[in-house]
Amino acid sequence: MTGMSVRPYWELRFDAYGDVDIRQRDRLLEQAAQRDLTDLLVFSHGWNNTRAMATRFYDRFFAPFPELLGEAGPARLGYVGVVWPSMRFADESLAGLPREPAPGAPPGLDSDTHQALDVAFPGRQQIVARLAELLAERPERLVALDEFAVLVRGLVRFRGDFGPAGDAADTDADGVPAMFEEDVTEVCEQFAAALTEARGKTDTEDRAVADGGIGWLWDGAHELLRQSTYYVMKRRAGTVGREGLGPVLGALAGLRPAPRLHLIGHGFGGRLVSYALAGLPEGATVDSMTLLQGAFSHHAFAERLPHATDRGGALRSAPHRVRGPVVSCHSRHDTALGLLYPVAARVSGDAASPLPGDARWGAIGYDGVQAVADCRRLDLAEALDGPFPATGCVNVDVSEVVRHGVPPAGAHSDICHEELARVVLRAGRIGHG
């Protein structure tokens, strides 16, 4: 692809069901074999609205690698960018660069997000239009919130079929998300409270802005829509990983000579590459996996859950398919994962607090892998300059560099840093990494 900062680069595109673009796959397999690569980096984005946006993201992240490796280094590195149908709300910062709302912009859905929803949910444009109307009007009637909740469920077709059932669960204890089944007013209150905390305000201050009405709950309703669409993307990431990327990785592992394979995933892309391990053919492995602000449960790799010891993480066998380390880069500045993810992840009927401090619903990109024996914890300096674990799960606190971004996502997408590129190289023992 022209314009990329690195070569050789291949795009690998999948649809929502994990079906790969056959020509792209065959080109990758043929050319990777011809180039006699030593290592291949396979990166999956998280939320992105377009192929062009994902490609720019890859270009920025991969840019430091050639210089870090050096012209005369022993590694012959190739790069793969996975493109899959995800979506992003346009009010979120991307790669640490905030998206500023237009001055005086009305409440509700901006035009870019409205269009992205139409694309992500084809055939449901009327539902999207009505949701946008309600968010713009913010009626002072609780019955309007009830209508909103019904429309959201219809949009994401929660009861529908998104692929294999297991692709929605991060642990054996996961059930129906509370946001789909519990009282919509309470759900919106919880989301609104998380948003006010992310903005550095208090519930009292935020309610005051609404002049004593229920207007502040519509902020929570907007977040309910966001998190409901992301539930679909979360499940889709599992399907694309298991059904799509996993078999392609198996084919790459079967090349002779075969390049060493290194997986990288950002946000839901971390879930995608983790599920790709479950889709590998029998006996196939990869050499390292680095998760950047992974948007899935921090208990996904646990053999036993601390709160349900008869159950485990849905991906507990995945690390065994990695010859090297499974690295989770996490940041406390990621408000999308630290404040909003726990509210969205809480299952129906669970009375535990969904806010920070309840370890049950934490995200791996906020506080790292949890409940896994012998998991090492490193700060960024140790990860870059100290001995790097050769195997097992490794948590790297990258809050020092992953720190810029505005609410609601915070620093979730602030990952294009040379330091994180160095972590990938060290995890994979690539060149002099």
C-alpha positions in Angstrom: 0.0 0.0 0.0 1.4 3.4 -1.0 1.9 6.0 1.7 2.6 3.7 4.6 5.6 4.5 6.8 6.7 0.8 6.7 7.2 -1.9 4.1 6.3 -4.6 3.4 2.8 -3.9 4.6 -0.3 -6.0 3.9 -3.9 -5.2 4.7 -6.1 -8.1 5.8 -9.8 -7.3 5.6 -12.6 -9.3 7.3 -16.4 -8.9 7.3 -18.6 -9.1 10.4 -18.7 -12.8 10.3 -15.0 -13.4 10.0 -14.9 -14.0 6.3 -11.5 -12.8 5.0 -10.9 -11.1 1.7 -9.5 -14.1 -0.2 -7.3 -12.1 -2.6 -5.7 -10.2 0.3 -5.1 -13.4 2.3 -3.5 -15.2 -0.7 -1.3 -12.2 -1.5 -0.1 -12.1 2.1 0.7 -15.8 2.1 2.5 -15.8 -1.2 4.5 -12.6 -0.7 5.4 -13.4 3.0 6.9 -16.7 1.8 8.8 -15.0 -1.0 10.3 -12.3 1.2 11.7 -14.9 3.7 10.6 -12.8 6.7 11.9 -13.5 10.1 9.0 -11.7 11.9 5.5 -10.6 11.1 3.6 -8.0 13.2 -0.2 -8.5 13.0 -2.1 -5.5 14.4 -5.8 -5.2 14.9 -7.5 -1.9 15.6 -10.3 -1.3 18.0 -13.0 1.2 17.3 -12.6 2.9 13.9 -15.2 4.0 11.5 -13.4 3.6 8.2 -10.6 1.7 6.5 -8.8 4.9 5.9 -8.9 5.8 9.6 -7.6 2.4 10.6 -4.8 2.6 8.1 -3.7 6.0 9.4 -3.7 4.5 12.9 -1.4 1.7 11.8 0.9 4.1 9.9 1.4 6.2 13.0 2.0 3.2 15.3 4.4 1.3 13.0 6.4 4.4 12.0 9.1 4.1 14.8 9.9 0.4 14.0 12.4 0.7 11.2 14.6 3.1 13.1 14.3 1.1 16.3 15.4 -2.0 14.4 18.2 -0.3 12.5 19.1 -0.8 8.8 21.6 -3.6 9.6 19.5 -5.4 12.2 19.1 -9.1 11.9 15.3 -9.0 11.7 13.4 -8.9 8.4 10.1 -7.5 9.5 6.7 -7.5 7.8 3.6 -5.7 8.9 -0.1 -6.6 8.7 -3.0 -4.3 9.4 -6.3 -6.1 10.2 -9.4 -4.2 9.1 -12.8 -5.3 10.4 -16.2 -3.6 10.6 -16.1 -1.7 13.8 -17.3 1.8 14.7 -16.4 4.8 16.9 -18.5 7.6 18.3 -17.0 10.8 16.8 -16.8 12.6 20.2 -14.0 10.3 21.2 -10.3 11.2 20.9 -8.4 9.1 18.5 -4.7 8.4 19.0 -4.6 11.0 21.7 -5.9 13.8 19.5 -9.3 15.1 20.8 -12.2 15.6 18.6 -13.5 19.1 19.5 -17.3 19.6 19.1 -18.4 22.5 17.0 -19.1 25.7 19.0 -22.8 25.8 20.0 -23.4 22.3 18.8 -26.8 21.0 19.9 -27.0 18.0 22.2 -27.6 14.6 20.7 -25.8 12.6 18.0 -23.3 14.5 15.8 -23.7 13.9 12.1 -20.5 11.7 11.8 -21.8 9.4 14.6 -25.2 9.3 13.0 -23.7 8.2 9.7 -21.5 5.7 11.4 -24.5 4.1 13.1 -26.3 3.9 9.8 -23.4 2.1 8.2 -22.8 -0.2 11.2 -26.5 -1.2 11.4 -27.8 -1.4 7.9 -31.5 -1.5 7.5 -32.1 0.2 10.8 -31.9 3.8 9.7 -35.3 4.7 11.1 -34.3 3.4 14.5 -31.2 5.5 14.4 -33.1 8.6 13.3 -35.6 8.3 16.2 -32.8 7.7 18.7 -31.1 10.9 17.4 -34.4 12.8 17.8 -34.8 11.8 21.4 -31.2 12.7 22.2 -31.7 16.1 20.6 -35.0 16.8 22.2 -34.2 15.3 25.7 -37.9 15.1 26.7 -38.7 15.7 30.4 -40.7 12.4 30.5 -39.4 9.2 31.9 -41.6 7.3 29.4 -39.3 8.7 26.7 -36.3 7.0 28.3 -38.3 3.8 28.2 -38.9 4.3 24.5 -35.2 5.0 24.0 -34.2 1.7 25.8 -36.6 -0.3 23.5 -35.1 1.4 20.4 -31.5 0.6 21.6 -32.4 -3.0 22.0 -34.0 -3.1 18.6 -30.9 -1.4 17.1 -28.4 -3.9 18.4 -30.8 -6.8 18.2 -29.7 -8.0 21.5 -31.7 -11.2 21.2 -30.5 -11.8 17.7 -27.6 -13.9 16.4 -24.2 -12.2 16.2 -22.2 -15.3 15.8 -21.0 -18.1 18.2 -22.6 -17.5 21.7 -19.2 -17.7 23.5 -17.9 -14.8 21.5 -19.9 -12.4 23.8 -18.5 -13.7 27.1 -15.1 -12.9 28.6 -15.6 -15.3 31.6 -17.8 -18.4 32.3 -19.7 -16.2 34.8 -20.8 -13.6 32.3 -24.5 -13.3 31.7 -26.9 -10.8 30.2 -25.5 -7.2 30.6 -27.6 -5.2 33.1 -27.9 -2.3 30.6 -30.2 -4.4 28.5 -32.6 -5.8 31.2 -32.7 -3.5 34.2 -34.6 -0.3 34.7 -33.5 2.2 32.1 -33.6 5.1 34.6 -31.2 3.3 37.0 -29.0 2.3 34.1 -28.9 5.9 32.8 -28.2 7.2 36.3 -25.2 4.9 36.5 -23.8 5.9 33.2 -24.4 9.6 34.0 -22.6 9.3 37.3 -19.6 7.6 35.5 -19.6 10.4 32.9 -19.6 13.2 35.6 -16.7 11.5 37.3 -14.8 11.2 34.0 -15.3 15.0 33.5 -14.1 15.8 37.0 -17.4 17.0 38.2 -19.9 15.8 40.8 -23.4 14.5 40.4 -24.7 17.6 42.1 -23.0 19.9 39.6 -24.2 17.8 36.6 -27.8 17.7 37.8 -27.7 21.5 38.4 -26.9 22.0 34.7 -30.2 20.2 33.9 -32.2 22.7 36.0 -33.6 20.1 38.3 -35.2 18.0 35.5 -34.2 14.7 34.0 -32.0 16.3 31.4 -28.9 14.9 33.0 -30.2 11.4 32.5 -30.0 11.9 28.7 -26.2 12.1 29.0 -26.5 8.6 30.5 -28.9 7.6 27.7 -26.3 8.7 25.1 -23.8 6.5 26.9 -26.2 3.6 26.9 -26.4 3.9 23.1 -22.6 4.0 22.8 -22.0 1.1 25.1 -24.8 -1.0 23.5 -23.3 -0.6 20.1 -19.9 -1.4 21.5 -21.3 -4.6 22.9 -22.0 -5.6 19.3 -18.5 -4.7 18.4 -17.1 -6.6 21.3 -18.9 -9.7 20.2 -18.0 -9.1 16.6 -14.3 -8.9 17.6 -14.5 -12.4 19.1 -16.1 -13.8 15.9 -13.6 -12.2 13.6 -10.7 -13.3 15.7 -11.8 -16.9 16.1 -13.4 -17.5 12.7 -11.3 -15.2 10.6 -7.9 -14.3 11.8 -7.1 -17.5 13.6 -7.2 -19.7 10.5 -5.1 -17.1 8.6 -2.5 -17.2 11.4 -2.5 -21.0 11.1 -1.8 -20.7 7.4 1.1 -18.3 8.1 2.5 -20.6 10.7 2.5 -23.4 8.1 4.8 -21.5 5.7 8.3 -22.9 5.2 10.2 -21.1 6.4 7.6 -19.6 8.6 8.0 -16.1 10.1 7.7 -15.6 13.8 4.2 -14.2 14.5 3.5 -11.3 16.9 0.0 -10.2 17.6 -0.9 -6.6 18.6 -4.4 -5.5 19.5 -5.8 -2.1 20.6 -9.1 -1.9 22.5 -11.5 -4.4 21.0 -8.7 -5.4 18.7 -7.0 -6.9 21.8 -10.1 -9.1 22.2 -9.9 -10.0 18.5 -6.3 -11.2 18.5 -6.9 -13.0 21.8 -9.8 -14.9 20.3 -7.7 -15.6 17.2 -5.6 -17.8 19.5 -8.7 -19.9 20.1 -9.1 -20.2 16.3 -5.6 -21.4 15.6 -5.4 -24.9 14.1 -4.3 -27.7 16.4 -0.6 -27.4 17.2 -0.2 -23.9 15.8 1.2 -21.1 18.0 2.3 -17.5 17.9 5.5 -16.0 19.4 4.1 -13.0 21.3 1.0 -11.0 22.0 0.8 -7.4 23.1 -2.5 -5.9 24.2 -2.8 -2.1 24.1 -5.6 -0.8 26.3 -7.5 -4.1 25.8 -11.3 -3.6 26.1 -12.3 -6.9 27.7 -12.3 -8.4 31.1 -9.2 -8.5 33.2 -10.2 -12.0 34.2 -10.4 -13.4 30.7 -7.2 -15.4 31.1 -7.9 -16.6 34.7 -8.1 -20.3 35.4 -10.4 -19.5 38.3 -12.4 -16.4 39.0 -11.8 -14.8 42.5 -15.6 -14.3 42.9 -16.6 -17.7 41.4 -13.9 -20.2 41.9 -15.8 -22.9 40.0 -15.6 -20.8 36.9 -12.8 -19.3 34.8 -12.0 -16.9 32.1 -13.3 -17.6 28.6 -9.7 -17.3 27.2 -7.9 -19.2 30.0 -6.3 -21.5 27.5 -5.2 -18.8 25.1 -1.9 -18.0 26.7 -0.8 -21.6 26.1 -0.9 -20.8 22.3 1.8 -18.1 22.8 5.4 -19.3 23.0 6.5 -16.0 24.4 4.8 -13.5 26.7 1.3 -12.2 26.7 1.7 -8.5 27.5 -1.1 -6.2 28.7 -0.3 -2.5 28.5 -2.6 -0.6 30.8 -3.2 3.0 31.9 -5.1 4.6 34.7 -5.8 7.5 32.4 -8.1 5.4 30.2 -11.5 6.6 31.4 -13.4 4.6 28.8 -12.1 1.4 30.5 -11.8 2.7 34.1 -15.2 4.3 34.5 -17.6 3.4 31.7 -16.6 -0.2 30.9 -17.5 -1.5 34.4 -21.0 -0.1 34.2 -21.5 -1.7 30.7 -20.0 -5.0 31.8 -22.0 -5.6 34.9 -24.5 -8.4 34.4 -28.2 -8.4 35.1 -29.1 -9.2 38.7 -25.7 -8.4 40.2 -26.0 -5.9 43.0 -22.2 -5.2 43.2 -21.1 -1.6 42.6 -20.2 -1.1 38.9 -17.9 1.8 39.7 -14.1 1.6 40.2 -13.2 -0.5 43.2 -15.4 -3.4 42.1 -12.8 -5.7 40.7 -15.4 -8.0 39.2 -16.0 -5.9 36.1 -12.6 -4.4 35.4 -11.0 -4.1 32.0 -7.6 -5.5 31.2 -6.5 -2.2 29.6 -7.2 -0.3 32.9 -5.4 -2.5 35.5 -3.9 -5.4 33.6 -4.3 -9.2 33.8 -5.9 -10.3 37.1 -6.1 -13.6 38.9 -3.4 -15.3 36.8 -0.7 -17.1 38.8 2.9 -15.7 38.3 1.8 -12.7 36.3 4.6 -10.2 36.4 3.9 -6.5 36.9 6.3 -4.0 35.4 6.4 -0.2 35.2 7.4 1.3 31.8 11.0 1.8 32.7 11.4 -1.8 33.8 9.7 -3.0 30.7 12.0 -0.9 28.5 15.4 -1.4 30.3 15.1 -4.3 32.7 14.9 -8.1 32.1 11.8 -8.8 30.1 9.9 -12.1 31.0 10.3 -14.7 28.3 6.9 -16.3 28.9 3.6 -15.9 30.8 1.4 -13.0 31.4 3.0 -9.6 31.9 1.4 -6.4 33.0 3.1 -3.1 31.9 1.8 0.1 33.4 2.1 2.6 30.6 0.3 5.5 32.3 3.4 7.6 31.9 2.9 7.9 28.2 -0.7 6.8 27.6 -2.2 9.8 29.3 -3.7 12.3 26.9 -7.3 12.5 25.7 -10.6 14.0 26.7 -13.7 12.4 28.2 -15.5 10.1 27.7 -12.7 8.0 26.3 -9.8 9.7 28.0 -6.4 8.2 27.0 -7.9 5.0 25.5 -6.5 5.7 22.0 -3.3 7.5 23.0 -1.1 4.6 22.0 1.1 5.9 19.2 4.3 6.2 21.1 7.8 4.9 20.5 7.9 3.5 24.0 5.0 1.1 23.1 6.7 0.1 19.9 9.8 -0.8 22.0 7.5 -2.9 24.3 6.3 -4.9 21.3 9.9 -5.5 20.1 11.0 -6.6 23.6 8.0 -8.9 24.1 8.8 -10.5 20.8 12.5 -10.5 21.1 12.7 -9.0 17.7 16.1 -7.7 16.5 17.7 -6.1 19.5 14.4 -5.7 21.4 
